[in-house]
Amino acid sequence: MGKTLISGSWDMTVKVWDVNSGTVAHSIYGPEINGDAIDLYEDGDMFVTGSHRSKEALQIWSLSYGKLVETVEWDLEKPGDSSQILGTQFEKGGNRFIAACGSGRNEARIFDRTGNAYAFSCGVVDLPSACSSIDLAPTQKLLAVGCCDGICRLFERVEKSEETKPNEARMS
């Protein structure tokens, strides 16, 4: 396939478009995409999706195989909570980090690939409104979060220190 574009929607399909012909090459059923919750990794094969559901909300897919590769655990505060993921993105220049944001707790999170799976690294919660888009700087130190109140907030990722416990890293 030549140049590829992917799109997703609430109908739980991801469409893989052949840009040269302007047609849908194939569809993948599964993620319920809202907002900016889809990102194609620069190698052109993997993509990440965010969905509106309480389980399996953040997922990694193979474009060439059209199959789910990994579900990234998005822990919810309380049983029955729901977090609508509205924005996802792979880091630029690699696939070690994924950034994702959404409603529910009005939050943004960074996930780090440790071993064979992505795990929560750090995040910010309880922003004044839902987070609808996200961008991780090439250095992975800065995170821009666009919120539904019309404000774009910038956070600096703070590295875990020997004094912090696992999953206690914060954005300041």
C-alpha positions, 0 to 999 in steps of 0.5 A: 500500500502507498500512502496511508491515512487512518480515521476512526469514529463512534461506529467502532470502526477504524478506516484505513485509507489509501491516499493515492486512490482515495478509497478505504483499503480496509476497516478494523472493528473495535475502538469507539474513537472520540475526538483526537483519540487515534495516532499512527506511529511513524513506522506506519504499522502501529496505531494507538486508539482511545475509546469511551468505555470503562474497560480496554479504553486504550489500545495498540493495533497493528495496521498491517495485520488489522489486529489488536496488539496490546491493551494498556491498563487505564486504572479507574478511580472507582469501580463503575467509573468511566473515562472517555479518552479524547486524545492519544499520541505516540512520542515523536521519534520512538514508541517508548511513551504514549500520552493520553487524555480525556474526561471522567477525571479530566486527566492526562497520563503518560505511559512508559513501555517497560519490558513488553508492555506499557505501564502508567508513568505519571499524570495530572488529574482534576483539571477544570474541564475535560482534556480533548487533545494532547501533545508530547514534546520530542524530549518527552519532558513537556506535555501540552493538554488542550481542554474543553474550556478553551485553554491549553495547559503545559506541564513538565514531566518530573522524573521519578527520584529514589525518594518517590514510590512507583507511580508517584511521579507527578507533573508540575 
